[in-house]
Amino acid sequence: MFPAASSLTILLLASSITGSPIEISNSPITLPIVKRLITPSGTGNLLLQRDKARMAALRHPDTHGHTGSTPVQTDDIAYYIAEVGVGSPPKSYNLIVDTGSSNTWIGASASYAVTRTSVSTGRPVEVDYGSGSFSGMEYLDTVTLGSGLTITKQSIGVATSSPGFTGVDGILGVGPTDLTETTLPNSPTISIQTVTDNLYRQQTIPHDIVSLFFAPSASKAEIKGALTFGGADATKYTGDIEYTHVTTTKPASSYWGIDESITYGSTTIMSSTSGIVDTGANFIFLATDAFNKYQTATGATLDKATDCLTVTPAKYDALKNLDFHIGKETYSLTPNAQIWPRSLNSQIGGHKDLIYLVVSDFGAPSGHGFDFVNGYPFLQRFYSVFDTTNSRIGFAKTSFTDATTN
């Protein structure tokens, strides 16, 4: 019923902060995750519209616990999904893996099944994502990850309303714990322990760490990835994992936020500033001034039909690497990594023969503590490690870093 967990015997994580490696033994939980991209052609770029609505909400983390904004209503969305069991015996739910939020909730599609382990706390819970929202009641229940690996008394939201979510059952929130504050409207100062927190507290995993692997693809079929709790899966990356501290600059510090600078070839696109790493973004977002510099440097034009930058074949051939300077390391998006998969142009309402770039305008100037979002185009090229214990994020190359799948 649930995918078998893999046992990772010894993992070596090289740290650019501490200068010494961390050995992680018996990190037991790796879940397969799949991408579902279901956007029919001829509807415009609903993916980008949804992303921009989410970005607007993320810039104001204090509003996460307040529903009421108008979500982008669409059945046409891209999600990375993990299969999670809730209850005893467990019922299977397909949950979005989200680093930009921290509440875990169900009930958007499949209804919650009350079992012998279900305990209602009587507390309402709500989260606004900008691109959607949910509200309902909090329960404590057993959550199953993998085969027989369980978390007892995990807080989950059971949705009575979930506009903006279709084809999924809810969210598996793996963001920082503090994001759960204000999501209990009657107890706004109380935070909720995340799934990762409780796996660690209940000694199921050796470290309060979650790691993510995604593979780029030009197919509409489900795309495989991996979500690992407690460490990193050494089979998914190459070389060393290099770390950088979570930024202290607000509001990016409320999320998995980092400091980075960005160059395109020899042109500085953005000096060192703060932003976030987010699995909920299908594009890379830059503050408007940085986006304008990127557009000028690439010679791209803005396509009105999709709201995406587009380049001619000749200008694509002339594209240079887009370099993200994080800590002491540089992570390069090759020209191919900077374009939307051409075989999927219809999924963003685009023309089959055009070349679209995956860098988009944030819609706000830089200098406000939230100046970029490294979304899937970045995460599909680099393995990522989110380390709560040491308040840091790590990245490593994968076999797909320089792939030409787009």
N, C-alpha and C positions, 0 to 999 in steps of 0.2 A: 504493500500500500504506500509506503514511504520509501524514498531512495536510501540505500544503505550508506551509512557514514563511513568515511575513509579514515584509517588510522595513520597519522603522520608521525613517524618514529623520531627523527631528529631533524629540526629545521634550524638553519643558521641564518640569522638576520644581521647583516652588517650595518652598524649605526654610524652615520657621519656626525652624530652629536656626541655620543659617549666615547667613540673611538674604540669600543670593544664590542664583540658580538654577543648576542643573547641566544642561548640554546633553549629551545622549546621542545620538551619531550611529550609524546602522547597527546597531541592536540587532536581531539577525536571527531570534530564535526565539520564535514564539508558537504554542502548541499549543492546539487546542480541547479542552475537557474537558466531560464530561457527567455528570449526576447520575442514579444508578440507585436508586430507592426501591422495594424489593420486600418489603413487609411485609403478609402477608395479614391480613384482619380476624379478630377473635375470638381473638387470641393474647395480648392484654395489650400493654403498652407496652414491647416489647423494645428499641426504639430508646433509650428513656430508661435502661433497665437497662444496656444496653451502654455508653452514655455515662458512667453513674455508675461502672462498673467501670474505664473508662479514666481518669476523673478521679482515682480512688484511686491508680492506678499513676503518673499524672503528678506527683502530690504528692511522690513519692519517686523522683527521676530516677536515683539511684544504683543502683536495682534494674532498670533497663532491660535490662541485659545478662544477667539471670538469669531463666530460664524456670522455671515450676513453679507459678504461681498458677492457679486454676481460671478459665478464661475463660467469658464468657457465650456459651454454645453456641446459635447461632441462624442460620438461613438468612435471617433477616428484618432487613435492614440497609440503610442509606443510605450511598452512597459517591459521591464525585466521582472520575471515572476519566479518566486520560490514556493514550493509546496510545503505547507506547514499543517500539522495536526493540532486540534484543540479539543480538549475533553478527554474522558475515559469511559469507553473506548474512544480513540481520537477520530474526529471527522476531518476530512481533508479540505483545506482552503488554499486557493491560489492568491498569494499576497505579493504586492509590489515591494521590491527591495528599495528602500529610500534612505539615503544618507542625510537628506535635508530635513528630516523629521524624526521623531523619536517615539511616538505612540504606536503601539501595535493594535490594530482593530480589524474586525470582520463584520460581515453582514451586508455588504454592498450588493452582492448577487446571491450566493448561497446563504441561507438563514442560519443563525446560530442554533446549535443543538445543545440543549441543557442536559448535562449528564451528572453522575454522582459527584464529580469533582467541581461542579459549577457553584460559585458563591457570589451572589450579588452584593456589592458594597452599598447600593442605594445612592451612589453619587453619579450625577450627570457628567458627561465628558464630551468635549467638542474641540475640533481643530479646523482651522481655515487654511487651505493650501493655495489660495488664489485661483488655481485652475480647477478647484473643486473643494468640497468640505465634507465633514461628517459630524453628526451629533448622535448621541445615544446614551447608554448607561454603562458604567464600569462593572466588570466582573473580575473575579480572581479564578483562574482555571489552570489546568495542566496543559502545557504547550509541548508538542513533540517535534523534534528536529531530527531527521534521519530515522534509523531503525531502533526504536526503544530508548532513545536519548531524550529525556524529558526535563522540563522546568516546572516545578510545582508552584502554585499560588502566584502565577504570573498575571499582572494586570493586563486586561485587554478591554478595548472598547467594543461594545455591541451596537452597531449602527441602527438607528430608527430612521435616519435620513442621511443620504450620501450623494448629493447632486454632483455631477461631473465625473462619476466613476461608473464605467460600464465594462462588462466582460471580465471583471476581476472581483475578488471577494473582500479586499481591504488592503491594508498596508502593514508591512513588517518594518517598523522604524528602527534604524540603526544609527541615528544621529546622536549627538551629545544629550545626556540626561536632562540638562537644564532646559531644553526645549519643551519639556513636558510641563513646566511651570505655566500656570494660567489655563491649562487645558481642562482642569477641574473647576468649573466656574464658581462652585460653592466653597472651594478651598484653593484659591488662586496661588497661594504661596507654597503649596505642597507639590513636590516633584514625584514622578513615577519612575520606578526602576525599569530600565529597558530590558529587552530579552538578553542582550549581551551582558549587562550588569548582573542579572540573576544567574546566568550560566556560570559566571565567575564566582559569585557569592555562594552558590550551591556546590562549588568545587567540581563542576562538570568540565570546565576548561581551565587551563593553567594560567591564562592571562586574559585581561579584559581587552581583547583585540578582535576585530573583525577585518577580514581581507576579501578583496573582490578581484575577479578576473572576468574580462569580457573579450570576445573575439569579434573583429569587424567582419561584416558579411554584406554581400550585394544581393542577397536572396530574401524573399518575403517569408520563407520558412522560418520556423523557430530556431533561434540562434543560441547555442549553448554557452554557458559561463559557469562560474563557480563562486560560491559564497562560503568562506571558511571562518569559523568561530574559534578563537583561542590561539591563533598563530597564522602562519602563511603556508601555502601549499607550494613546496619547492619545485613541483613538476610544472608549475604555471608561469614561472619567470626565469630569466637568465641573469647571470651576474649577481651583483649585490643589491639589496634593498637599502636605499639611502633615505635618511629621515630629516624632516624639518619640524620645528616646533609649531604647534597651533598658534596662530597669530593672537596678539593681545589687543588688536585694534577692533573696536566695535563699529558696526554690528557683525562683521565677519566672524569675530571671536565666538559668537553664539552658536556657530555651526562648525563643520570641519573646515575651518578657515586657515589660509596660509598667506604668506607674503611671497610675492614673485615679481619679476620684471619680464617683459616680453620684447623680443627683437624679431624683425623680419629681415633676413639677410643681415646687412650692416645697419639697418634703420631701426632706431629705438621706437617701438610702438607704445610702450608703457614703462615708465620708470617704476622702481620698486614700490609696491602698494599692496593692499589687502583685498582678498576675495575668497571664494569658497570652491571646494570640490563637491560636485553634486551629481548623483545618479539620476536625478529627476529631470535633467536638462538634455535634450536631444541635440543641442548646438553648443558652441562655445560663445559666451557672451562677453563683450568688452564695453567699458564705458564709452560714451559717444565720441569723445575726443580721440581715444585710442582706436576705436573702430574707423573713424575718418582717416587716420594715418594709415591704417591697414588697407583701406580701400584705395587710397592714393598710391601706396607702394605697389600694390598688385595690379593696378590699372583696371580694377573690376567696376562694373556698373550695377546699380540696384534694379532688380527686376520687380516691377510693380505687381505682377501676378502672384509671386511667391514671397515678396519682401526679403528675398535672399540676394546676396551678391552673386553675379555671374561673370565668367571670364570666357574669352574666345579660346579656341584650341591653341592658337599661337601664344596667347598670354598664359595659358595653363602650362605649356611647355617651358615658359620662362619663369614659372613660380619658383621661389626660394623657400628654404625651410622657415617655419615659424617656430622660434625657440623660446621655451619657457625656462627661465632661470630661477630655480628653487633651491635655497640653501647654497651649497657648493656645486650643485649639479645643473646640467642643462638637458632638458628633455625636448627633443625636436619632433615636430610634426612635419613630415615630408610633404611635398606637393600633393601626393595622392591622398594623404591623411587629411588634407585641408578641404577636400571636396566631398559633396554628398554622393553616395553610390549612384552612378548614372543609371543603372538598371532600375532604381527605385525613384526616379524623378517624379513619376506620377503620384507617389505617396505624399509629396509636398505640393501637389498641384502644378508641377513644372512640365516643361516641354521635354520630350524624350531626347532631343539632340543638343540640349544646352548643358553647360557645366556650371554647377552651383557650388558656392563655397559654404562651409559650415560655421564660419565666424559671423556673428550677428551683433546688432547694436543693442546695448543694454537699455538704452532709452533714458539715460541720466549721465551727467558729467562725472568725471573722476574727482576724487578728493573727499568722498563721503564714507570711507571705511568699508566699502563694498563695491569694488571696481571691476571685478571679473568673475566669471563662473566657468570652471573647467568641467564641462559636461562629458557626454559619452564619446565624442570624437577624441578627447584626450584619454579617457579611461579605457577605451578599446585598444589603445596603443601601449598603455603602461599598467602594470600590476600595481594595486594600491592597498595599503595597510593602514587601518585606522586604530591607533593605539591610545585607548582611554587612560590606561595606567600611567603612561609617561607623557600624556598630552602632546602627541606628535602624529605626523602622517608620513608614511614612507612610500616610495615609488621605485619600481624596477622595470627594466625592459622585458619584453616578452618576444616570442617568436613572431608576433604580429606587428611589432613596432614599425618595421619598414615594409610591411606588406603592401601590395599594389591592387588590393581587391576592389577599390572604388573605380 
